[in-house]
């Protein structure tokens, strides 16, 4: 079920999520002057000391300033231009005066400009951004924080995750280090860096509000990080970083009832963005696994009707007969429930969709199914997903 709250990408005409500034109750280790972020470690929360005086606050402030100074050079401003072809129209006077209707004319072409952000993740000039920032672009220009400007080449895009990869040629290019986004904890301090309203090198601060936001209807594959760090139009494709200055996510969308800032921003997690961008760099396309089934969430009513002890798993509502799961002994009444895949408990259709997509075509998947009041385990040979199919 899609949420009632509208979901808005960070396009130039939309408003991003508002971040809430706050004082932090634990002092973060301060980086020495000029220290590199590479290899930095996060302090043990158990050893953190409470902030007691202005000196503690100053050290915390200096920590944020040091992170921002070292991270900002790798976050770029992106300007993309589209040429929108004019429509071919019929001359209305021909119709009015009984002409043969053959007179046609074309509206003039017009240019559309999109503003966004991107992140250098390789000193060779690889940039990660959002697909909606560069979609249908005829030209793309990248500007660094030191005001150097480069024409960018589009390496590849993946609309299903809203990830795009660009390439620029330049010397002495900075780059951010990827973080392991699975190791993140809700409540961690984060910084968002980007170019809202074309104001480059803007830094905002907040916390990681939640992980694993799925089934929001933003893109086909979702596993978003949620943050309250202030994000606005132009932040699309910008960096979400941890207190070590490592890249934990790519900012991409908001939840908002009004279209204004309401403190709920969403970012593509680093592990997903890294995997997708790696495939785009290697081959220009993304390969995904496919199980060949259509699933829906389990409700309490369905769980009760099927005798499930809890509302776990997803209901199988359709099978592709020629797909990977087509030859398995599914029940005739269609009352099968997927409980686990490769020992991972399934909680939602979005989670299963992501798991299937990450599998390599040709690999085998162990699928635990609730069928006729008991559990069964099926082995499925994973297929290759094509654009013509639906489901997982």
VEXDRENGU-356793 format. One record per residue (C-alpha): x, y, z. Coordinates in steps of 0.05 Angstrom, whole numbers, plus 5000, padded with zeros to 4 digits. Example, Ala and Ser with C-alpha at 12.3 -4.5 7.8 and 13.67 -1.06 7.14 Angstrom:
REM VEXDRENGU-356793
524649105156 527349795143 
REM end
This chain:
REM VEXDRENGU-356793
500050005000 502850684981 503551205037 498551775041 504252275050 506852504982 514052304965 518152814929 524952744895 529653324905 528453654838 529554394826 522154554835 521154154899 522754284972 527153805012 526853565084 528454035141 533953825189 533553975263 539754265295 541354015365 546653965419 549553265424 549852905490 556352545476 562952855456 565852585390 573352475384 576553095353 580853015291 587853315297 589153935254 590253705182 588952975197 586352525143 579652185150 582251545120 582951025174 579551445227 575451055278 569151235313 569751295389 566650765433 559951025458 561350725526 567651165532 564251815510 564052355562 558152825573 558853545552 559653965614 562254645592 563655125535 570354795521 566954125507 562054475460 567854815425 571454155414 565053855386 564154445340 571254395316 570153655302 564253815256 568254365222 574153905210 569653375179 566153885134 572754175111 575453505090 569053225059 566453835021 571653834965 569053144941 561753374936 560453714869 555154154838 551753864776 548254264722 544753874667 541154144607 535653814566 533154014497 525653904496 523153844425 517154264406 510653914392 507953844321 501154174318 495654244266 494054944242 487155104274 485355594218 485655034167 480354644206 475955254218 475755474145 474854764118 481854634095 484753954081 487953934150 494753844120 497854484148 502454314207 507354714248 512354554303 513054924368 520055194381 524854754420 526354974491 531854844541 530654574611 535954604665 536554154726 540854294787 543553764834 549453484870 554252904863 559752544901 566852384876 568251674899 574551564858 580652014845 579951814772 573652234767 567851744781 561852124808 555451834838 548952224833 541452104824 538551884758 533152424762 538652964765 541452774696 535452434663 535152594588 540853094595 544153344531 549953664568 552453574640 557254054675 560653904741 563354444786 567954294845 568354694909 574855004885 570855284825 573954824774 568854634720 568854004678 564453714625 561853044649 560652404610 554651974630 557351274645 550650954660 544051014697 539550554737 532550864743 530350274787 534750534844 535351264820 542951194814 547151494759 554651494747 558652064714 565952124694 570352744691 577652824670 581853234718 588153254761 588453234837 581253024846 578752894917 574552284934 570452024992 571351345023 565250875023 562550665091 559150005107 551950235112 549649575144 553849755206 550150415218 546050515281 539850935287 541551565326 548551665297 550552375279 550652505204 552353085159 548953235092 553053605039 550553864973 548454464931 541354674953 538555234910 545255224873 548955434937 554854964932 558454654992 552554715039 553254295102 547654095149 547653645210 542753155242 542052435260 540551775226 533151725241 531651025213 534250485167 530950015116 525250455093 521950055037 515450004997 514750754992 513450774918 519551214901 523350704861 523049964844 528549774894 528450144961 532450075025 532950805046 536451125104 532251655138 535352295166 533052965195 539253325168 536653925128 536053775054 533154235001 532354274924 539254164893 541553674947 539553094902 545552644892 549452964949 553052615005 550652365072 556852225115 558451955184 562952275237 568951965204 567352325139 565751675103 560151635052 554051275082 548751485031 546551884970 540952374986 535052274940 527952424965 523452705020 516852565053 512553185057 505153355063 506154075042 512054034994 516054415047 521354195095 518753715147 524953365172 524352695136 529752595084 531551945049 538251705023 540351104982 544950705029 552250665010 552449915000 546849934949 549550544913 556550234911 554049574883 549849904829 555050414809 560349864806 556249484755 554850114715 562350274712 564149554693 558849424640 554150024634 548249624659 545649274721 544248524725 539148284776 536647614800 529447394793 525246864828 519246914782 513547054831 508847614851 507947744926 503948184972 504448375046 501447915100 495748225140 493147985207 486947715173 491047315122 495547055177 489546825218 486146505158 492446105140 494045905212 500546295214 503046415285 504747135268 504447635211 511047435181 513047345109 509647535043 503747205007 505046894939 499547164893 502446964826 507546514793 510846584725 509845884697 516045944653 520046284708 524946004760 519345824810 514545574757 515844824766 515444804841 509544474877 505645084896 498744974927 492845014880 488945494925 494446014924 495346035000 503045995001 507146465044 514646595036 517646595106 525146585093 530046615036 537046335049 535646365124 533747095121 526847235151 522347595101 518548195128 515948555066 515448514990 520749054984 525748665025 524648034984 525248434920 531948704942 534448014964 532547704898 535748274858 542348184894 542747444876 546947224817 543046904760 544546154761 545546124836 540745724880 536146004933 533245614991 526145865001 522145685064 514645675049 508545625094 503945145057 497844765081 499244915153 506644705154 513344945129 516544685065 523444855037 524144944961 530445034921 529945544865 535145664811 535546424806 533946714738 535947374705 530947934711 528748294648 524948944639 518848554614 517248204680 514348424746 514748164817 520947884850 
REM end
